[in-house]
Amino acid sequence: MPTGRSTTLQEPAEIRTYKGQDRALRADRLGTAGLLLSVLAASAPLMVVAGVMPTTFGLMGVVGQPLLFVILGLVLALFSVGYAEMSRHVHNAGAFYAYIARGLGPTAGAAASLVALVAYSAMQVGVYGILGFEISGLFATYLDTELAWWIPALLAVAVTGALGWLKIDLNAKVLGVLLLIECALVVVFDAAALAEPGPEGLSLHAFNPETLSGAGLGTALCFCIAAFVGFEQSPVYAEETSRPHIVVSRVMFLAVGFVALFFAFSAWALTVATGPGEVVRTAGEAGPGLLFQLTESRLGATFTDVLHVLFVTGMFAAMLSFHNVVARYAFAMGREGLLPAAFGRTNAGTGAPATGSLLQTGIAALVVIAFAVTDDLPAGDPTAPVLHLFTWMGSVGALGVTLLMAAASFAVIAFFVRRGTAGAQVWRLVAAGAAGLALLAIAAYTVKDFGVLVGAEKGSALSWVLPGIIGAAVVGGLLYGALLRRSRPEVHARIGLGNEAFRLDQAAEGTPGD
């Protein structure tokens, strides 16, 4: 009996649908371990410990960053309750926008799809800035060679794009190895920091609620949310997992729990190593070099050298993870008519969303080139690649993902209410509502203090231009959705349906499925 869904026939690697082999992602490629490693790679432990944490301490002046990770872990665990239940009912590579479309309507789904493309692309492109700067520093230190940051950044764009064409299970292996090495190095530092604490000893002051103060608290919440980004990507791979109704939700909770505890502990280790009373000043002076200063004094130059190299590979893992997600969003949008049909086809040899991969590669190359052209600072000055490209784009992306999670929380409620099953899901819907309100509050604080987040001067246009990118994506998506509703109602009706839309094609054309 035809179902219109991707099915596995005689050969496990083959997928046949009404639209054909090239209109579906390959199933049974990922199990729990592979998916967990893929989504955790986006969190890039070394990049967070060396980049996000010193920025939050130094620029935003929030000593209680360890406590922030615990609080955000609880909020995102609440979010995951409803999100995970939704993943059991909707399997679509465009997870966020598909869920929002199924709950809040196709027009809202169209807006969410555009926000997702912009947000994840911004986060990925932002990493190229800090990667280019770090590689440039390695060349200067070990090869005595001056290398402009944008050269390694563009090479990374090309390599990431090439891997985007390859099999997702190969990517999972690459990501997994890099992630495990990163985590091991961070754990070694944590142990060394606790074994040789700063002048204030093993102080737990960073977990005192009174440390959650300062002008940058709201922006620190958003910046720390960026460290969690990855766990919500699990449903993006639902069509490629062996048992999506079990694996996706399991991975989501494992990822949230791991990230919250791992980063809370590591942020605390940084405060112990410097002393809670000095961490803001020390981080402000050292910037991304804080971690490496602390490891060199405790673990020696050789360990620090290895840390520098693995810092680069960790960032590469994060870029590859974000690239995979953007490519799959583009695939889902092309399959449903939100983007040209070419984006809805996969590579015949690997089953990867090749056209979506090309789109992300092109966007990344253009943005890096734009920053390179406008960078008139000497080599070694991190202002353009780190404080601009990394901080600006990362902040824009974090804001977009926060809004998507808030919208998805309310979409979960609407979805089950419309199905008439709200009573059976009441505790999940309460959790989703609480998470949605908390995430909206974080987004509001972020927009209010965005100037602090990007280091802009008071009155700077950046304070509204950068968050305005996400606002423009929301408005543009809503207008596009409304236009589709009037001019192409059949496309509008299928937003968020994924492979389920094939049933509509079969019914309309009277063609039997496979």
Legacy VTK file of the C-alpha trace (Angstrom):
# vtk DataFile Version 3.0
C-alpha trace
ASCII
DATASET POLYDATA
POINTS 514 float
0.000 0.000 0.000
1.549 3.335 -0.982
2.418 5.657 1.838
4.260 8.426 0.050
7.071 8.231 2.610
10.665 7.199 2.189
10.886 3.444 2.628
13.696 0.948 2.784
13.228 -1.897 0.300
15.631 -4.700 -0.550
18.837 -2.703 -0.094
19.113 -0.634 3.101
20.917 2.214 1.313
18.163 2.721 -1.254
15.259 5.041 -0.688
12.347 5.188 -3.098
9.654 7.807 -2.999
7.028 9.099 -5.336
9.392 11.916 -6.270
12.296 9.555 -6.804
15.613 8.628 -5.214
17.046 12.130 -5.473
14.225 13.752 -3.501
14.911 11.978 -0.199
17.780 11.822 2.263
19.337 8.416 2.878
17.813 6.591 5.829
19.502 4.450 8.503
22.788 6.372 8.328
22.896 7.503 11.962
22.330 5.809 15.296
22.343 7.352 18.764
26.142 7.689 19.001
26.617 9.109 15.498
23.808 11.626 15.874
24.939 12.691 19.356
28.474 13.334 18.141
27.212 15.248 15.108
25.036 17.646 17.102
27.519 18.083 19.973
30.221 19.042 17.479
28.357 22.308 16.881
28.962 23.239 20.532
32.752 23.172 19.893
33.944 22.794 23.518
37.320 24.447 22.997
35.826 27.341 21.056
33.335 27.953 23.863
35.906 27.699 26.660
38.513 29.803 24.815
36.181 32.190 22.974
32.681 32.459 24.425
33.567 32.232 28.123
36.325 34.900 28.176
34.053 37.214 26.166
31.178 36.725 28.610
33.450 37.314 31.589
35.491 40.190 30.179
33.142 42.088 27.869
29.869 41.554 29.722
31.237 41.437 33.257
29.130 38.480 34.427
31.025 36.477 37.070
28.156 34.003 37.467
28.600 32.443 34.042
28.732 28.900 35.507
25.318 29.495 37.064
24.035 30.836 33.723
24.831 27.514 32.063
22.882 25.670 34.758
19.874 27.995 34.385
19.919 27.781 30.595
20.249 24.008 30.825
17.017 23.882 32.832
15.217 26.222 30.388
16.349 24.215 27.373
15.445 20.944 29.087
11.909 22.321 29.461
11.998 23.291 25.801
13.167 19.813 24.841
10.187 18.140 26.532
7.730 19.478 23.973
10.240 19.618 21.122
11.144 15.960 21.577
7.486 14.916 21.637
6.932 16.861 18.426
9.830 15.000 16.816
7.905 11.741 17.269
5.096 13.052 15.067
6.958 15.144 12.462
10.062 13.915 10.620
11.421 16.651 8.418
14.935 17.935 7.655
13.580 21.462 8.143
12.857 20.735 11.817
12.264 24.208 13.253
10.267 25.598 10.377
8.410 22.323 9.845
7.305 22.249 13.487
6.315 25.902 13.430
4.382 25.395 10.177
2.515 22.400 11.594
1.621 24.288 14.762
1.272 27.964 13.845
0.481 27.648 10.150
2.359 27.567 6.826
2.929 31.335 6.681
4.687 31.268 10.051
6.609 28.245 8.792
7.830 30.202 5.764
9.126 32.949 8.058
10.821 30.403 10.309
12.535 28.740 7.345
14.153 32.012 6.317
15.170 32.836 9.901
16.745 29.382 10.234
18.758 29.817 7.033
20.002 33.236 8.126
20.708 32.280 11.762
22.613 29.065 11.145
24.486 30.561 8.203
25.523 33.520 10.381
26.759 31.247 13.156
28.772 29.145 10.743
30.270 32.107 8.907
31.187 33.748 12.210
33.411 30.814 13.127
35.541 31.431 10.013
36.719 34.701 11.577
38.159 33.220 14.766
39.494 30.201 12.822
41.354 32.432 10.366
42.828 34.511 13.178
43.967 31.439 15.125
45.637 29.823 12.094
47.290 33.140 11.259
48.665 33.209 14.803
49.995 29.653 14.498
51.870 30.573 11.308
53.378 33.613 13.006
54.404 31.679 16.133
55.759 28.449 14.664
56.716 29.330 11.080
57.581 33.008 11.525
55.306 33.715 8.567
52.802 36.536 8.265
49.536 35.164 6.915
46.367 37.209 6.433
43.483 35.675 8.412
41.163 35.520 5.401
43.425 33.097 3.485
42.947 30.136 5.878
39.323 31.237 6.346
38.584 30.898 2.626
40.460 27.578 2.472
38.255 26.350 5.321
35.177 27.434 3.359
36.317 25.319 0.411
37.154 22.220 2.500
33.883 22.426 4.439
31.941 22.732 1.190
33.684 19.666 -0.229
32.864 17.584 2.841
29.256 18.734 2.516
29.052 16.574 -0.603
30.194 13.451 1.242
28.215 10.883 3.171
26.699 11.976 6.453
28.094 8.911 8.229
31.610 9.921 7.184
30.990 13.399 8.526
29.780 11.926 11.811
33.066 10.023 12.198
35.114 13.151 11.502
33.058 15.200 13.945
33.103 12.495 16.598
36.878 12.083 16.717
37.469 15.826 16.909
34.827 16.255 19.600
36.208 13.523 21.851
39.725 14.958 21.668
38.461 18.447 22.486
36.505 17.247 25.500
39.501 15.332 26.831
41.730 18.421 26.622
39.171 20.619 28.376
38.811 18.036 31.155
42.599 18.022 31.606
42.566 21.810 31.986
39.648 21.660 34.435
41.521 19.161 36.593
44.699 21.262 36.489
42.781 24.415 37.451
41.211 22.702 40.457
44.524 21.149 41.470
46.272 24.533 41.293
43.609 27.163 42.058
44.102 30.908 42.063
44.530 33.088 45.152
40.923 32.594 46.278
41.117 28.801 46.312
38.282 26.455 45.352
35.668 29.170 45.622
32.027 28.490 44.680
31.285 32.199 44.490
30.484 31.978 40.747
27.369 29.944 41.625
26.043 32.676 43.929
22.893 34.256 42.394
24.267 37.671 43.357
26.921 37.269 40.642
24.211 37.450 37.976
24.407 41.189 37.639
25.837 43.811 35.329
24.771 45.640 32.201
25.582 42.630 30.047
23.423 40.012 31.784
20.793 39.812 29.059
23.378 39.643 26.326
25.366 37.069 28.288
22.279 34.835 28.332
22.061 34.982 24.539
25.802 34.464 24.076
25.730 31.424 26.365
22.750 30.012 24.461
25.054 29.945 21.442
27.159 27.407 23.350
24.150 25.051 23.478
23.371 25.371 19.779
23.503 21.912 18.269
21.156 19.960 20.525
18.104 21.359 18.697
19.535 20.120 15.396
18.706 16.478 16.214
15.336 16.479 14.361
17.071 17.873 11.255
18.595 14.405 10.833
15.364 12.498 11.612
15.009 11.197 8.045
18.553 9.801 8.230
18.338 7.977 11.561
17.488 4.343 12.129
14.652 4.931 14.648
13.807 8.644 14.587
10.939 8.396 17.096
13.402 7.100 19.716
16.871 8.286 18.683
16.056 11.968 18.099
14.488 12.655 21.501
17.107 10.579 23.319
19.958 12.515 21.695
18.303 15.843 22.439
18.154 15.271 26.213
21.640 13.764 26.310
23.036 16.789 24.465
21.348 19.376 26.702
22.451 17.627 29.869
26.019 17.152 28.690
26.466 20.736 27.486
24.962 22.294 30.634
27.098 20.290 33.051
30.281 20.311 30.964
30.292 24.066 30.358
29.123 24.988 33.861
32.026 22.991 35.295
34.551 24.428 32.826
33.392 28.018 33.410
33.740 27.421 37.137
37.262 26.048 36.561
38.182 29.318 34.833
36.959 31.326 37.845
38.903 29.050 40.171
42.091 29.412 38.114
41.975 33.217 38.099
39.909 33.835 41.229
36.268 35.026 41.016
37.328 38.525 42.018
39.812 38.777 39.147
38.161 36.799 36.359
36.452 39.808 34.747
39.608 41.903 34.654
41.847 39.015 33.569
39.475 37.890 30.822
39.073 41.464 29.603
42.832 41.815 29.220
43.573 38.370 27.758
40.477 37.849 25.589
40.587 34.544 23.649
44.123 34.024 24.990
42.913 33.484 28.567
42.672 29.704 28.371
46.097 29.366 26.770
47.735 31.587 29.421
46.237 29.470 32.180
47.237 26.148 30.603
50.807 27.243 29.883
51.419 28.145 33.510
49.940 24.870 34.773
50.446 22.274 32.039
53.418 23.608 30.088
54.125 24.890 26.594
53.748 21.525 24.846
50.197 20.989 26.099
49.333 24.572 25.156
50.724 24.038 21.650
48.547 20.956 21.242
45.613 22.944 22.574
46.137 25.608 19.893
46.059 22.993 17.144
42.997 21.232 18.537
41.326 24.619 18.948
41.474 24.895 15.154
40.157 21.381 14.534
37.337 21.978 17.019
36.253 25.084 15.187
36.376 23.119 11.957
34.084 20.497 13.490
31.605 23.214 14.458
31.690 24.687 10.952
31.039 21.292 9.411
28.118 20.668 11.760
26.509 24.037 10.977
27.131 23.481 7.275
25.293 20.163 7.374
22.294 21.767 9.063
22.035 24.693 6.647
22.300 22.327 3.679
19.438 20.218 5.048
17.243 23.228 5.704
17.811 24.316 2.109
16.997 20.776 0.949
13.736 20.733 2.893
12.780 24.172 1.561
13.556 23.164 -2.021
11.549 19.964 -1.687
8.513 21.942 -0.552
8.791 24.799 -3.054
10.096 27.516 -0.724
13.344 27.475 -2.706
13.893 26.412 -6.348
13.371 22.691 -6.933
17.107 22.126 -7.487
17.665 22.553 -3.738
15.273 19.682 -3.055
17.471 17.091 -4.766
20.285 15.061 -3.291
23.599 13.873 -4.674
22.914 10.581 -6.488
26.168 9.054 -5.281
26.138 10.036 -1.617
22.580 11.027 -0.760
23.825 14.393 0.550
21.869 17.627 -0.094
24.437 18.858 -2.600
22.764 22.034 -3.853
22.079 23.223 -0.326
25.744 22.597 0.452
26.740 24.778 -2.482
24.406 27.541 -1.289
25.985 27.634 2.167
29.500 27.536 0.695
28.724 30.477 -1.577
27.225 32.559 1.236
30.201 31.888 3.506
32.708 32.800 0.801
30.956 36.095 0.036
30.770 37.169 3.689
34.407 36.296 4.407
35.511 38.178 1.278
33.424 41.194 2.307
35.100 41.323 5.737
38.529 40.774 4.175
38.080 43.647 1.737
37.041 46.047 4.510
39.817 44.922 6.896
42.550 47.565 6.758
44.167 46.533 10.042
47.612 44.899 10.268
47.957 41.115 10.373
47.628 39.862 13.933
45.041 42.444 14.963
41.946 40.393 15.897
39.470 43.270 15.635
38.025 42.430 12.228
38.079 38.608 12.238
37.317 37.969 15.908
35.498 40.918 17.427
33.619 41.681 14.216
33.059 38.596 12.099
32.903 36.111 14.980
31.073 38.245 17.536
28.694 39.987 15.135
27.655 36.927 13.177
27.573 34.670 16.236
25.324 37.134 18.044
22.950 37.457 15.097
22.741 33.689 14.808
22.157 33.173 18.541
19.309 35.696 18.501
17.701 33.946 15.527
17.934 30.500 17.105
16.516 31.822 20.392
13.485 33.223 18.576
13.057 29.967 16.642
13.053 27.963 19.864
10.493 30.309 21.409
8.227 30.039 18.355
8.663 26.253 18.260
7.587 26.035 21.913
4.281 27.751 21.166
3.922 25.724 17.952
4.110 22.520 19.989
1.177 23.710 22.109
-0.884 24.677 19.051
-0.082 21.392 17.292
-1.425 19.154 20.039
-4.386 21.411 20.778
-5.413 21.202 17.113
-5.082 17.420 17.201
-7.343 17.266 20.242
-4.678 15.582 22.382
-3.819 18.495 24.678
-5.227 16.682 27.715
-2.923 13.710 27.260
0.074 16.007 26.729
-0.763 18.628 29.345
2.481 18.442 31.333
4.535 18.625 28.131
2.555 21.641 26.963
3.054 23.411 30.293
6.799 22.811 29.972
6.752 24.113 26.410
4.853 27.244 27.429
7.248 28.007 30.289
10.250 27.527 28.008
8.693 29.709 25.298
8.120 32.599 27.713
11.643 32.318 29.126
13.174 32.269 25.641
11.128 35.297 24.571
12.397 37.164 27.627
15.992 36.268 26.751
15.445 37.453 23.167
13.971 40.746 24.398
16.917 41.362 26.752
19.291 40.543 23.906
17.767 43.058 21.509
17.695 45.711 24.242
21.401 45.320 25.011
22.667 44.223 21.602
25.191 47.043 21.565
26.941 45.475 24.568
26.970 42.093 22.860
28.761 43.369 19.744
30.918 45.904 21.556
29.346 48.863 19.739
29.569 52.419 21.027
26.474 54.059 22.486
24.188 55.232 19.706
25.920 53.071 17.103
23.747 51.890 14.220
25.075 48.365 14.828
22.857 48.184 17.906
19.786 47.938 15.654
21.199 46.974 12.242
22.535 43.602 13.385
19.410 42.384 15.230
17.499 43.957 12.342
18.892 41.199 10.111
16.787 38.663 11.988
13.839 41.061 12.045
14.098 41.468 8.279
14.158 37.678 7.876
10.967 37.378 9.952
9.131 40.084 8.009
10.423 38.877 4.648
9.399 35.307 5.435
5.905 36.331 6.512
5.433 38.371 3.327
6.729 35.488 1.218
4.384 33.075 2.958
1.427 35.403 2.403
2.368 35.754 -1.270
2.538 31.972 -1.664
-0.861 31.641 -0.037
-2.370 33.912 -2.690
-0.394 32.945 -5.790
0.584 29.300 -5.156
-1.820 27.900 -2.552
-0.783 24.309 -3.310
2.816 25.126 -2.321
1.685 27.094 0.727
-0.427 24.158 1.935
2.569 21.804 1.865
5.004 23.911 3.898
6.333 21.702 6.669
4.896 18.456 5.283
8.154 17.093 3.811
7.725 13.633 2.323
4.092 13.613 3.441
3.418 16.075 0.621
3.999 13.235 -1.821
0.605 11.860 -0.838
-0.941 15.064 -2.081
0.920 14.716 -5.373
-0.303 11.167 -5.802
-3.883 12.134 -5.074
-3.761 15.132 -7.420
-2.110 13.304 -10.306
-3.709 9.906 -9.773
-0.308 8.226 -9.874
0.310 5.133 -7.726
3.292 5.265 -5.379
6.098 2.758 -5.223
LINES 1 515
514 0 1 2 3 4 5 6 7 8 9 10 11 12 13 14 15 16 17 18 19 20 21 22 23 24 25 26 27 28 29 30 31 32 33 34 35 36 37 38 39 40 41 42 43 44 45 46 47 48 49 50 51 52 53 54 55 56 57 58 59 60 61 62 63 64 65 66 67 68 69 70 71 72 73 74 75 76 77 78 79 80 81 82 83 84 85 86 87 88 89 90 91 92 93 94 95 96 97 98 99 100 101 102 103 104 105 106 107 108 109 110 111 112 113 114 115 116 117 118 119 120 121 122 123 124 125 126 127 128 129 130 131 132 133 134 135 136 137 138 139 140 141 142 143 144 145 146 147 148 149 150 151 152 153 154 155 156 157 158 159 160 161 162 163 164 165 166 167 168 169 170 171 172 173 174 175 176 177 178 179 180 181 182 183 184 185 186 187 188 189 190 191 192 193 194 195 196 197 198 199 200 201 202 203 204 205 206 207 208 209 210 211 212 213 214 215 216 217 218 219 220 221 222 223 224 225 226 227 228 229 230 231 232 233 234 235 236 237 238 239 240 241 242 243 244 245 246 247 248 249 250 251 252 253 254 255 256 257 258 259 260 261 262 263 264 265 266 267 268 269 270 271 272 273 274 275 276 277 278 279 280 281 282 283 284 285 286 287 288 289 290 291 292 293 294 295 296 297 298 299 300 301 302 303 304 305 306 307 308 309 310 311 312 313 314 315 316 317 318 319 320 321 322 323 324 325 326 327 328 329 330 331 332 333 334 335 336 337 338 339 340 341 342 343 344 345 346 347 348 349 350 351 352 353 354 355 356 357 358 359 360 361 362 363 364 365 366 367 368 369 370 371 372 373 374 375 376 377 378 379 380 381 382 383 384 385 386 387 388 389 390 391 392 393 394 395 396 397 398 399 400 401 402 403 404 405 406 407 408 409 410 411 412 413 414 415 416 417 418 419 420 421 422 423 424 425 426 427 428 429 430 431 432 433 434 435 436 437 438 439 440 441 442 443 444 445 446 447 448 449 450 451 452 453 454 455 456 457 458 459 460 461 462 463 464 465 466 467 468 469 470 471 472 473 474 475 476 477 478 479 480 481 482 483 484 485 486 487 488 489 490 491 492 493 494 495 496 497 498 499 500 501 502 503 504 505 506 507 508 509 510 511 512 513
